[in-house]
Amino acid sequence: MKKSKLVIWAIIVIFLGLIITQNQSFFLLDQSLRLNLLVLNEIHTPTVPVVVIFLIFFISGLIIAYLLNLPERFRSNRKIKKLNATVNSHLDEISSLKKEIDELKGVTPETEEKGEDSIKSLDKPDFDRTAEVEPAVSATNPDDSNDTKNF
């Protein structure tokens, strides 16, 4: 997306450059603006090149657009601050709930220092499940039914 934006802006700048270079005589022509309010006398600006008039109107348009967008920026910044505060409160609540879970599971202080790994370490048993397990009934005496089964 960033590369496509860059390409579009490059095309626009090249197009504007072509218009300006091919019409230099127009842009360098001296012109004067006049304003007639019908109540006051007619107001004339000093003669300036057309390119200066274009730049003045372009910059004034940028300023007007910025000022019209300013309230929305303030609202967005306020909303971002509120959402960040909500995220921080949720993170605090998560950490307190994890501590409570650790306390209920009876986690020792050594595993508590590990942070999130403490919960993962509780889920994993300390023994190897692939190790050979002794059979519940001894192979030497299969008829002995009084043996207790180890499950």
C-alpha positions in Angstrom: 0.0 0.0 0.0 2.8 2.4 0.8 4.5 1.8 -2.5 1.3 2.3 -4.4 0.7 5.6 -2.6 4.2 6.7 -3.5 3.7 5.9 -7.1 0.4 7.8 -7.2 2.0 10.9 -5.6 4.9 10.6 -8.0 2.6 10.6 -11.0 0.7 13.6 -9.6 3.9 15.6 -9.0 5.2 14.7 -12.5 1.9 15.7 -14.1 1.9 19.1 -12.2 5.5 19.6 -13.2 4.6 19.0 -16.9 1.7 21.5 -16.7 3.9 24.2 -15.1 6.9 23.8 -17.5 4.7 23.7 -20.6 2.8 26.8 -19.5 5.6 28.9 -18.0 4.5 32.0 -20.0 1.1 31.8 -18.3 2.4 31.2 -14.7 5.0 33.9 -15.0 2.5 36.5 -16.4 1.9 39.4 -14.0 -1.7 39.7 -12.8 -3.6 41.7 -10.3 -6.7 40.6 -8.4 -9.6 42.9 -7.6 -12.4 42.7 -5.1 -15.6 44.7 -5.4 -17.9 44.5 -2.4 -20.4 47.1 -3.8 -20.3 48.9 -0.5 -16.7 50.0 -0.5 -14.4 51.1 -3.2 -12.9 48.4 -5.4 -9.8 46.8 -4.0 -6.8 45.9 -6.2 -3.9 43.8 -5.3 -0.4 44.6 -6.5 0.6 42.9 -9.7 2.3 39.6 -9.0 3.0 36.5 -11.1 0.2 34.0 -11.4 2.3 31.3 -9.8 2.4 33.4 -6.6 -1.4 33.7 -6.6 -1.7 29.9 -7.1 0.6 29.3 -4.2 -1.2 31.8 -1.9 -4.6 30.1 -2.6 -3.0 26.6 -2.3 -1.4 27.4 1.1 -4.6 29.1 2.4 -6.6 25.9 1.4 -4.1 23.8 3.3 -4.5 26.0 6.4 -8.3 26.0 6.2 -8.4 22.2 5.8 -6.0 21.8 8.8 -8.2 24.1 10.9 -11.4 22.2 9.9 -9.7 18.9 10.8 -8.4 20.1 14.2 -11.5 19.3 16.3 -11.6 15.7 14.9 -7.9 15.3 15.8 -8.6 16.4 19.4 -11.5 14.0 19.6 -9.4 11.1 18.3 -6.5 11.9 20.7 -8.9 11.9 23.6 -10.4 8.6 22.5 -7.0 7.0 22.1 -6.1 8.1 25.6 -9.3 6.6 27.0 -8.7 3.3 25.1 -5.1 3.1 26.3 -6.3 3.6 29.9 -8.8 0.8 29.3 -6.1 -1.5 27.9 -3.9 -0.7 30.9 -6.7 -1.5 33.4 -7.4 -4.7 31.6 -3.8 -5.7 31.7 -3.7 -5.0 35.4 -6.8 -7.1 35.9 -5.3 -9.9 33.9 -2.1 -9.8 36.0 -4.1 -9.8 39.3 -6.2 -12.8 38.0 -3.1 -14.7 37.0 -1.7 -14.1 40.6 -5.0 -15.4 42.0 -4.8 -18.5 39.8 -1.3 -19.1 40.9 -2.3 -18.8 44.5 -5.3 -21.2 44.0 -3.0 -23.7 42.3 -0.5 -23.4 45.0 2.4 -22.2 43.0 5.7 -22.0 44.8 7.6 -18.7 44.8 10.2 -20.2 42.4 7.7 -20.7 39.6 6.0 -17.4 40.4 9.2 -15.6 39.5 9.1 -17.1 36.0 6.0 -15.1 35.1 3.8 -16.6 32.4 6.0 -19.7 32.2 4.6 -20.7 35.7 1.2 -21.5 34.2 2.7 -23.5 31.4 5.0 -25.4 33.7 2.0 -26.4 35.8 0.3 -27.9 32.8 3.3 -30.1 32.0 4.0 -33.1 34.3 7.5 -33.5 35.8 7.8 -37.1 34.5 8.3 -38.4 31.0 5.1 -39.9 29.5 7.1 -42.0 27.1 8.9 -43.8 29.9 7.9 -47.4 30.5 5.3 -47.8 33.1 5.2 -50.9 35.4 2.2 -53.1 34.7 -0.5 -53.2 37.3 -0.5 -57.0 37.4 2.8 -58.7 37.7 3.7 -60.9 34.8 5.0 -63.7 37.1 1.7 -64.3 38.8 -1.3 -63.5 36.5 -3.8 -65.3 38.7 -3.2 -63.1 41.7 -6.3 -60.9 41.8 -5.6 -59.3 45.2 -2.9 -56.9 43.7 -3.9 -53.3 43.8 -3.8 -51.6 40.4 -1.8 -48.4 40.0 -3.6 -46.0 37.9 
